[in-house]
Amino acid sequence: MTLAALLEGLPIPIIQAPMVGATLDEIVVAVSEAGGMGTLAAGGLPPADIGPAIAAIRSRTSAPFGVNLLMAPKADPAVGEVDAALARLAPWYAEAGAPLPEAPNQFAPDFEAQFEALVAAAPPMASFTFAVLPSAQVKRLQAAGTYVVGTATTVAEARAWAEAGADGICAQGFEAGGHRGHFLGDIEDSLVGTMALVATIRAAVPLPVIAAGGIMDGRGVAASLALGAAAVQMGTAFLLADEATTSRPWRRAAQAATDDPTRLTRAFTGRYARGIENRFMRLMHGVQDAVPAYPVQNRLTQPLRAAAAKADDPELLSLWAGQAVRLARPGRAADMIRAWWAEAAEVAEALRVRTRRGQETE
Ligand SMILES: Cc1cc2nc3c(=O)[nH]c(=O)nc-3n(C[C@H](O)[C@H](O)[C@H](O)COP(=O)(O)O)c2cc1C
């Protein structure tokens, strides 16, 4: 089988995006069981937890699912950089009533060990974000029976994944919530909208493309398939799902989102990510270029964000969400994907009627 055939065979070609901090295995199982495809966000998991997490999903569904890893660079902060970053964060920790953490000696789970756990567990699909895997690692996963999907924010990144031997590309448009997946160019060179990105990657690379970014309902699903996507990957649209682990203040902020609520920020993690603007983002904006690169800043703000979530305070929390967050609705994930797929069919039918009418009057 090929990845294209797997995606073509899905009853509903909707992939639930991996979302560190907002999803665990509950939503993965719900979406896969309902005919879509769930994705486990394993980026933050210690290597030893990856096998058991995949086994737990397998014990609850025989349907295909994916697992995502974040390819964080090795943390290499300069002398004094961590202390300076902690000093900058001290007033925020004081405001949250949480102790300023000690300088940690590990900033992110070891990627190579995570990768070995992934190969051993061999999920049906694995996706990767923030870099491109060497082709030898792509081949190892494929030999284990796993389709490999690379996240790309530009055509050049899609080509890089195709050259590495990937089975498919997740095209992440500028609209997307959470971290930007760029790895070849600067952030300014990696801000292509989903519509342009899906169509241009389709033209450049002979692999199935999964469209991501700004897709919130059946209209976006239909539009993406019309552009040539083999499936869509939706994140923000699941933030309010019953099975999501989105914290209370984050849910409230998503539900209260107005017209144009999101911005890109580097302040929380040292890597650009899109979220609903809050006080931390606004006040840190001027110094965001000075914070240590991901994953260092990410690790240094983790206890602050955990304290804020516990205190029900949305102002000190990373409220990751995409540009179209105001369209997010609560509900059961299974009901959501069935409704979106029915809506996509309605949209396609309305377009068929509309285009036929246009041709008849010519
Ligand atoms: C809260 C949140 C967390 C995310 N975490 C991850 C992640 O762990 N790995 C990843 O590849 N993408 C992650 N993303 C990005 C999604 O995979 C996807 O590109 C994005 O959600 C699509 O755009 P949308 O949010 O407009 O649907 C995250 C997105 C959000 C909103």
The ligand as a Gaussian input file, in Angstrom:
#p B3LYP/6-31G(d) Opt

LIG

0 1
 C       -2.249000      24.041000      20.310000
 C       -1.484000      23.578000      19.121000
 C       -0.407000      22.701000      19.307000
 C        0.286000      22.223000      18.196000
 N        1.286000      21.295000      18.393000
 C        1.897000      20.726000      17.308000
 C        2.801000      19.641000      17.461000
 O        3.041000      19.158000      18.558000
 N        3.388000      19.143000      16.342000
 C        3.104000      19.635000      15.076000
 O        3.640000      19.131000      14.108000
 N        2.228000      20.640000      14.917000
 C        1.602000      21.182000      15.984000
 N        0.673000      22.175000      15.795000
 C        0.377000      22.619000      14.411000
 C       -0.621000      21.680000      13.756000
 O        0.000000      20.463000      13.406000
 C       -1.224000      22.249000      12.475000
 O       -0.215000      22.656000      11.587000
 C       -2.140000      23.441000      12.717000
 O       -2.938000      23.236000      13.849000
 C       -3.023000      23.667000      11.500000
 O       -3.642000      24.928000      11.526000
 P       -5.003000      25.243000      12.331000
 O       -4.591000      25.326000      13.756000
 O       -5.433000      26.525000      11.748000
 O       -5.924000      24.077000      12.074000
 C       -0.043000      22.657000      16.887000
 C       -1.121000      23.544000      16.721000
 C       -1.838000      23.995000      17.810000
 C       -3.011000      24.910000      17.584000

